């Protein structure tokens, strides 16, 4: 079994044409408040976008623009105040945790460990949603975990302790655990935050390749304007709880719009392969 | 990659059961009255074949009627405290959590004392009356862990240092109430040292052993059904949820069952400390931190530890006895400090 075919999902869901919408965020809003009697501290206004299998969507915006809230809503961790989020036609937040984990994998900024674990133990956690509580991992689970590690070029890390590998290696193992979930939808919250530039490029190259090979729909929250422009098929631009624009990078990356959103002077030029590139200008 | 298999789990448990057996034999042999291994073997065989009546020697009576029940009690108390400690460590995501350190044992002691005080004033059937003390201890344990949990929260998150401090302070507050209650009441409710330090010397009715055994199996079994969920819960509730764990259900099962186990142990042995801290750490060191292995090995390990500690408590200054809790605290408190310092480093 090759790496990608082992990870491709044996889904019982009806086969759909690749042009079909997989993720549909429909007029979703949310409000945080300290207590129900008070005015909300933060609101996410109605947001909509759609994504197909194999597509990478980057959610961009300054701090407190609602990016992470949007990601939590998509993951089903939060229930929207209005609107709905459909994954292959199912409302995400009403799925059981087990079913949700079989369809949606979330890669968070930091994964803390209380007791030491080896990389392979960590990756096998991704198989939890497929086993019964007392069941021991099957040969299939082991094969899938091995392939997941191989897919992110981390097969050699398998027996290493998680607290003894570098930040970039750790991020790859965390991604491998998400792949072991055999998800339809991969959600990443600032995955490149603590990585050096080579590791950032490496991670995003893997994501691009995996999305294409395994037909994952990927939604990634990031601050990296240029990485988003380079790797995303669609960009969702957020500001103060509002979704300003949704579209391919070339249509979103306009100087005036980005300057207004990020409150800093910048220049936008078109790269040789048709993807925009942003340069931050000194305000002095 | 070497995932856990049923075969390996059973082998690990078998190894520990053999050690437990050896420890039990040693515990039967040693005591204020020395017993020869030959006499011990002969009398045990007679008990096994239902010929207890043939045991006429005083030695036999000491072994079968005094030491054996006490060892059985030690096995159940040790296993219960150890499984409770392992569960609290996972539930609260704190490697230093232990029923004694968190004040849960003191809460169970207080609950048991209140039940004992209330018992004469209640008109309940005799069968239920015997269960009032364990019930009170369970409610005391459950209320204390809930209080400590809320004390340990800061801005919606459990802060592990605040949690431990909250537990220690709650424990000392409850101990003070126990001291106060015991000094104002008549001396019929066992001594203060029983409730605060724990000991296994009080003889119990035979039916209580059945209750303890069945209670342990049910509660520990309930916790064991969540063993692989607990592995993920260690990474945080949010992450566990994303990996498919039904977090509220697991939390509730473990919270109730671990409080019950603490109540069970405390109602018959008082607050024996640090077992739930020492044993899971030793087992984690030997067998790793997978709860599917950790829970059963900690249960057997806890039994071994308490039987050993109680044998020491009976023999160190024989014929006088020390509280078993004093022995476990002498070993446990330094280990707690070591773990605390290593974590802060």
Interface residues (C-beta under 8 A of the other chain):
Chain A: X75 X77 X96 X97 X98 X100 X101 X102 X104 X105 X106 X108 X111 X112 X113 X114 X115 X116 X117 X120 X121 X124 X125 X126 X128 X129 X131 X133 X134 X136 X137 X141 X142 X145 X146 X158 X159 X181
Chain B: X1 X3 X4 X5 X6 X93 X95 X224 X225 X226 X227 X228 X229 X231 X232 X234 X235 X236 X238 X239 X241 X242 X243 X244 X245 X246 X247 X284 X289 X290 X292
